[in-house]
Amino acid sequence: MHKLLRNRKLHLGGTTLALLVLPFVTDLLFGRGWVRIEDFALLYIMLALGLNIVVGFAGLLDLGYVAFFAVGAYTYALLASPQLGLHLPFWIILPAGALLAGFFGALLGAPTLKLRGDYLAIVTLGFGEIIRIFLNNLNAPVNITNGAQGISQVDAMRIGDFSLGRNQELFGFAIPSVHLHYYLFLLFTLLVIFVTARLQDSRIGRAWVAIREDEVAAEAMGINTRNIKLLAFVMGASFGGISGGLFAGFQGFVSPESFSLMESIMILCMVVLGGMGNIAGVVLGGIILVVLPEVFRNGAGPLQQWLFGKVFIDPESMRMLMFGVALIVVMLWRPAGLWPSTRRQRELEATGDAAEQDTVYDSGR
């Protein structure tokens, strides 16, 4: 027992050390641009974990999740830029963005409580597009969001005189801005993972799973399905709002183009590819779907040059082609995701066995 605890502590200590030195190692080996990609990976992991509450835990298909990302980002941009003349500190704006995103989550969830499957997907897709178009056109008759031009000169995140928007010197070492953002995003990502894990093991988490498996049976067992489903929408939306606020402070600019339907699809792919309902799998899916396209983007051109002596296909088009093929191969090979939850794995195996038995029965007839 003591040996097991000691091994776990060593494993945790090694993981922590690796996460702390990762941006410096990446900067040294691949360049600072890849540290920025790591920052975006952490933001998307937070988004995927929020969507996993709705899709993975509660079984509610949401194709408009990027709307909550947009709400958090625009909340930060409006309250920390010259657009409205306000420059509030980020530790006030970030919770405000999370609360506002949670409110919009309830706004979406309340009228869709009786919808499931394709119907819910269509409604949530429409909600995401409404938010994007609303932000794109909210520049007349009063200019609030600056329309398609977006909001620029967004204040960098700062605590007192310590700003993450410029390089800082700590203990005699110069730490670049992208590294500082990495540590902040890592802190929030670990916090989201902790909260999500606690929710999964709680009575609420078990109620979400019961609704996902059979909503009628869950209601018959005394679960208030209305409130539990609303809570899933609100919690997932709040995490999206936090990620959006961090995104706005990191970029210094937001526009409606950053919150298209493709972003929602990408976040959903992270959840499905990693393994719905499994926190570790969702984290893995977020890392892969942020890093893999960039690897294809940077490798497609040199690979063609090395093989054929010239570039036949534009690297951007090649990136999406290879990305799509990789997704298809993985989902054919691992339909439950790369790292599925034990419950999900058993469900798919039981479904496969039942389908095989039906096939044998039909062939016998």
HELIX and SHEET records of a PDB file:
HELIX    1   1 HIS A    2  PHE A   30  1                                  29    
HELIX    2   2 ARG A   32  ASN A   52  1                                  21    
HELIX    3   3 ILE A   53  PHE A   57  3                                   5    
HELIX    4   4 VAL A   66  LEU A   79  1                                  14    
HELIX    5   5 PHE A   90  GLY A  109  1                                  20    
HELIX    6   6 ALA A  110  THR A  112  5                                   3    
HELIX    7   7 GLY A  117  ASN A  137  1                                  21    
HELIX    8   8 GLY A  147  GLN A  149  5                                   3    
HELIX    9   9 SER A  177  GLN A  200  1                                  24    
HELIX   10  10 ARG A  203  GLU A  213  1                                  11    
HELIX   11  11 GLU A  215  ALA A  220  1                                   6    
HELIX   12  12 THR A  225  GLN A  251  1                                  27    
HELIX   13  13 PRO A  256  PHE A  259  5                                   4    
HELIX   14  14 LEU A  261  GLY A  274  1                                  14    
HELIX   15  15 ILE A  279  PHE A  308  1                                  30    
HELIX   16  16 PRO A  315  TRP A  333  1                                  19    
HELIX   17  17 THR A  342  GLY A  364  1                                  23    
SHEET    1   A 2 ALA A  80  SER A  81  0                                        
SHEET    2   A 2 LEU A  86  HIS A  87 -1                                        
SHEET    1   B 2 ARG A 158  ILE A 159  0                                        
SHEET    2   B 2 PHE A 162  SER A 163 -1                                        
SHEET    1   C 2 GLN A 168  LEU A 170  0                                        
SHEET    2   C 2 PHE A 173  ILE A 175 -1                                        
END                                                                             
